[in-house]
Amino acid sequence: MTENARSHGRLSVSASLKPRDLMAERPRLRGAWTARVITLFPEAFPGILGLSLTGKALDQGLWALEPIDLRPFGEGRHRNVDDTPAGGGAGMVLRADVVAKALDQAAIGTPPDRARWPVVYLSPRGAPFTQATARRFAAAEGLTLLCGRFEGVDERVLEEYAVEEVSLGDFVLTGGEIAAEALIDATVRLLPGVLGNAASTEEESHSAGLLEHPQYTRPAEWHGRAIPEVLLSGNHGAVERWRRDMAERLTESRRPDLWAAYRRKPD
């Protein structure tokens, strides 16, 4: 059980009744975007999020990660978190009462406004996760992610807590942890200071509704393949036109759905 965070200058310090390894404790800048992840496998985090630019930003306190172990909220001596599906069927379902206690814990110190702090369940039946969704989450103060397991979560707790369902695609994973890391990565990289160069997020795939143009670097020729001359011309206007043209061609050929939506946009 944790108490509400106290701020000390630009850093935010959370008091906890649980002993912590102070040498491993990461700083947290005041008001840093925070991801709280309810999971049966808290040891899965930060995982890949602790590496490269997201890991560096995490170490610098530009964002914070708080895994919440679902198991301690379970019922009985064995801390059961699931039960058989009502009406029969294969698998197990996470119990509403157990998940509710974890969501209550995750809600401590967060705004009730879902626009300011979304609560998300990673689910194959959810709305598709897009770059626009990532931007919306990045504009919030943080978010809570519920990682499902087994056959899913009791529908009643999703309704009671106004949980938003989000899907990474039309496929099924064994649990929500991998999806949660992908969602967090896509969101955190949009936060100020994480990538260092804000232009990087403006020119990549999906930012303008198009797939990204091809990229090249040294050597100028490799295996008989040369870098397009326009990219070496020094004519920035011509380079920009080439990149836009290639982005449009790629989008039209590979993603007709994106191309149709792009074409419908007002000028």
Beta strands, then each sheet from edge to edge (+ up, - down):
strand 1: 6-8
strand 2: 11-13
strand 3: 33-39
strand 4: 63-69
strand 5: 82-83
strand 6: 93-94
strand 7: 119-128
strand 8: 142-146
strand 9: 164-167
strand 10: 221-222
strand 11: 225-226
sheet 1: 1+ 2-
sheet 2: 4+ 3+ 8+ 7+ 9+
sheet 3: 5+ 6-
sheet 4: 10+ 11-
end
